[in-house]
Amino acid sequence: MITMNHLVNKIESLPPECFQELMDFIEYLRLKYIKSIPETMILSEKSLAEYWDTPEEDEAWADL
């Protein structure tokens, strides 16, 4: 059985340049197991983030 401690040890053994790839894979797995979200939403989330994650968008939604 794989424990959280075992996973943490493995992650800590990776070089820092692998962290983004690891985060991408973790996000992929997380979204893969969310059954209630349509696949097209999952696939478009990353490409639309460049439009959503901007200071202008943050300001526009700050009052909500």
C-alpha positions as CSV (number, residue, x, y, z in Angstrom):
1,M,0.0,0.0,0.0
2,I,1.3,3.4,-0.9
3,T,1.1,6.0,1.9
4,M,1.1,9.8,1.8
5,N,4.5,9.7,3.4
6,H,5.8,7.5,0.6
7,L,4.4,9.9,-2.0
8,V,6.0,12.9,-0.2
9,N,9.4,11.2,-0.2
10,K,9.2,10.5,-3.9
11,I,8.2,14.1,-4.6
12,E,11.0,15.4,-2.5
13,S,13.5,13.4,-4.5
14,L,12.5,15.1,-7.7
15,P,14.5,18.0,-9.1
16,P,12.6,21.4,-8.9
17,E,12.4,21.6,-12.7
18,C,9.9,18.6,-12.6
19,F,7.5,20.4,-10.2
20,Q,5.4,22.0,-13.0
21,E,5.0,18.8,-14.8
22,L,4.0,17.0,-11.6
23,M,1.4,19.7,-10.8
24,D,0.0,19.4,-14.3
25,F,-0.3,15.6,-13.9
26,I,-1.9,16.0,-10.5
27,E,-4.4,18.4,-11.9
28,Y,-5.2,16.1,-14.8
29,L,-5.9,13.2,-12.3
30,R,-8.0,15.4,-10.1
31,L,-10.1,16.5,-13.0
32,K,-10.3,13.0,-14.5
33,Y,-12.1,11.8,-11.4
34,I,-14.6,14.7,-11.2
35,K,-17.5,13.0,-13.1
36,S,-20.0,15.9,-12.9
37,I,-17.9,18.3,-15.1
38,P,-18.4,17.9,-18.8
39,E,-15.1,16.9,-20.6
40,T,-15.2,20.0,-22.8
41,M,-15.1,22.3,-19.8
42,I,-12.1,20.4,-18.4
43,L,-10.3,20.5,-21.7
44,S,-10.9,24.3,-22.2
45,E,-10.1,25.4,-18.6
46,K,-6.3,25.7,-19.2
47,S,-6.6,27.5,-22.5
48,L,-9.2,30.0,-21.2
49,A,-7.2,30.7,-18.0
50,E,-5.0,33.2,-19.8
51,Y,-8.1,35.4,-20.3
52,W,-9.5,34.8,-16.9
53,D,-6.4,35.2,-14.8
54,T,-5.7,38.8,-15.4
55,P,-5.6,41.9,-13.2
56,E,-8.4,43.4,-15.3
57,E,-10.6,40.4,-14.6
58,D,-9.8,40.4,-10.9
59,E,-10.8,44.1,-10.8
60,A,-14.0,43.6,-12.7
61,W,-15.1,40.8,-10.3
62,A,-13.8,42.4,-7.1
63,D,-17.2,43.7,-6.0
64,L,-19.0,40.4,-6.1
